[in-house]
Amino acid sequence: MKLGHFLALDPNYPGAGLKHGNKLDHEVWNAFAHDIERLRLTAATITKSIHQIAENRTAYAYASEPDEDDSEFPEGRLLTRLHKRKERSRKAIEQKKKHVLQETGKLICEACDFDFVHVYGTQLGEGFAECHHTFPVSELTPNHRTRLVDLAIVCANCHRMLHRSRPTMLSVLELRTIIQGNCRQ
C-alpha cells in the first residue's frame, strides 16, 4: 500500500496510485525522490538491519539461557527518522546561564542543588548545566516569546525526572519538595 501511495505522488507514473496517503508520505517522497543514492543507501541499511534482527532472533531461539553477564544486545543500527520538533532558542538558554552566573556566580540545579563545578572541577563543570522550559515546549504556539523566568537551571537527572512526570509535568519546586522529603527519611 505504501508503494501505491508513493505512485500517487510520482508525476512520471501514468496511473493514479493510491490517493489516501498521509503527510509523512509527502515528506518521505520529497526527501528521497530526487536523491536516488540516499534512497539506495537507506534501503540497503534497512534491509541489512532486518537480516541482522532475523539472525539474532534465530541465534537467541537456539541458545541456552545465557548468564546475565553473557547477554548480548544488538545495537548500532543506522535508523533514518523524520521528526517534527518545536524550535528552541539557543540564545535564550545562553542568556539564562549568563544571567544566573552574574547573579549567583554558579550554575546549581534549582531542584537538587547539584553543583557541576564542585563535583567535576572547573575544567569540566564550569558553565555546564541543563536548562528546563517550565512550560512544555510541545504546548507552545508559533512565535511564543520565552522569558528568562520561564527557564530553570537543572542537572540532567532532575531534567529527566521533570519530563518523566507526564501527562502533568512537575514544577521544579514540586520536584525539589520531593527530593527534600526523600532525603530526610
Secondary structure by P-SEA (a helix, b strand, c coil): caaaaaaaacccccccccccccaaaaaaaaaccccaaaaaaaaaaaaaaaaaaaaaaaaaaaccccccccbbbbcccbbbbbbbbccccaaaaaaaaaaaaaaccccccccccccccccccccccccbbbbbccccccccccccccccccbbbbcaaaaaaaaacccccccaaaaaaaaaaaaac
